[in-house]
Amino acid sequence: SLTSASSFGFYSISSDFSQQFSSFEFQIEELNLILIQGNLQFRLRNSLRNWDSLSV
């Protein structure tokens, strides 16, 4: 029973770690999306600015 208790403790620790890791991966994906959106908005603003200077 001692070995089963220790293995259960290890399992709960590993499952907690995997949950934390998956949430960490999710945060990284969210950050990537935010960076991509910001980059697109920046490019759009630059192209609009260039277009304004061309039209003038």
N, C-alpha and C positions, 0 to 999 in steps of 0.2 A: 504493500500500500504506500510505502514511502517513495518508491520510484515513480508510481503513478501520480502522486501528489507533486513531485518535483517536475515531472514532465508536463503536468497541467499548468504549473506556474510558468514554465518556459513557454508554453503555447500561448498563454494569455499575454505574456510580454511581447512575443513575436507578432501576435495579431494586433496589439496596440501599435507596435512599430510600423506594421504594414499600413494601418489606417492613417497614421501620421504621415507616412511617406506618400500615400496616394493623395492626401490633401495638399501636401507640399508640391507634388507634381501638378495638381489642379491650379494652385496659386501661380506656378511658373507659366502654365498655359494662359491664364488670365493676363499675366503681365505681358506675355508675348502679344496677345490680342490688343492690349492697350498701346503697346509700342508700335504695332503695325498700324493701328488706327491713327495714332499721332503722326506717324511718318507719312501716311496718305494725306492727312489734312495739311501737313506742312508742304508737301509737293503740290497739292491743289492750290494752296495760297500762293506759292511761288509762281506757278503757271499762270494764275489769274493776274498776278502782279506783272509778269512778263507780257501778258496779253494786253494789259492796260498801257504799258509803255510802248508797245507796238502800235496800238490803235491811235495813240496821241501823236 
